[in-house]
Amino acid sequence: MNEITLIHQTLHQHFGWHGARLRFLTLFLIALFRVRTVNLSALSIAMPSNAQADSRYKRLQ
């Protein structure tokens, strides 16, 4: 299992959220761990996703 799945499963145990919201929170946390900043531009680039960086930036806003 990779870190995304492990974090997702752990969050699922604590929150009653649906999959899309949990996946976003998981990706957001991983991006925070990677870039160690709250700069949304840097976070949008670091988020592991197939979406374009601009789309991820808008989601973070």
VENWO-V245472 format. One record per residue. N is the residue number from 0. RES is the residue in one letter. PHI is phi in degrees with one decimal (999 if undefined). PSI is psi in degrees with one decimal (999 if undefined). BURIAL is + if it has 24 or more other C-alpha atoms within 12 Angstrom, else -. Layout:
N,RES,PHI,PSI,BURIAL
N,RES,PHI,PSI,BURIAL
This chain:
0,M,999,139.6,-
1,N,-90.8,173.0,-
2,E,-64.0,-31.2,-
3,I,-63.8,-45.8,-
4,T,-65.5,-41.6,-
5,L,-63.2,-45.4,-
6,I,-66.1,-41.6,-
7,H,-59.7,-45.8,+
8,Q,-65.2,-39.5,-
9,T,-65.4,-44.1,-
10,L,-64.7,-36.7,-
11,H,-61.7,-33.0,-
12,Q,-68.7,-28.1,-
13,H,-99.4,-23.6,-
14,F,-120.4,148.6,-
15,G,-97.1,33.4,-
16,W,-84.7,159.2,-
17,H,-77.3,170.2,-
18,G,-58.6,-42.4,-
19,A,-65.0,-41.4,-
20,R,-67.4,-41.5,-
21,L,-65.6,-39.6,+
22,R,-63.2,-42.6,+
23,F,-61.2,-45.9,+
24,L,-62.1,-40.1,+
25,T,-61.8,-48.6,+
26,L,-64.7,-37.2,+
27,F,-63.6,-45.0,+
28,L,-63.0,-42.2,+
29,I,-63.1,-41.4,+
30,A,-63.3,-40.6,+
31,L,-61.7,-41.8,+
32,F,-63.9,-36.5,-
33,R,-73.6,-47.4,-
34,V,-96.0,-17.5,-
35,R,54.9,42.5,-
36,T,-150.0,164.4,-
37,V,-107.3,15.0,-
38,N,-69.5,116.3,-
39,L,-63.9,-32.4,+
40,S,-64.0,-45.2,-
41,A,-67.7,-38.6,-
42,L,-65.2,-39.3,+
43,S,-64.8,-32.5,+
44,I,-74.3,-34.8,+
45,A,-81.5,-16.5,+
46,M,-68.2,126.1,+
47,P,-76.0,104.7,+
48,S,-158.5,157.3,-
49,N,-83.6,-12.2,-
50,A,-71.1,156.9,-
51,Q,-69.9,154.0,-
52,A,-59.5,-36.1,-
53,D,-63.9,-39.2,-
54,S,-66.6,-41.6,-
55,R,-66.0,-37.2,+
56,Y,-61.9,-45.1,-
57,K,-63.2,-37.7,-
58,R,-65.0,-38.4,-
59,L,-67.7,-33.9,+
60,Q,-65.1,999,-
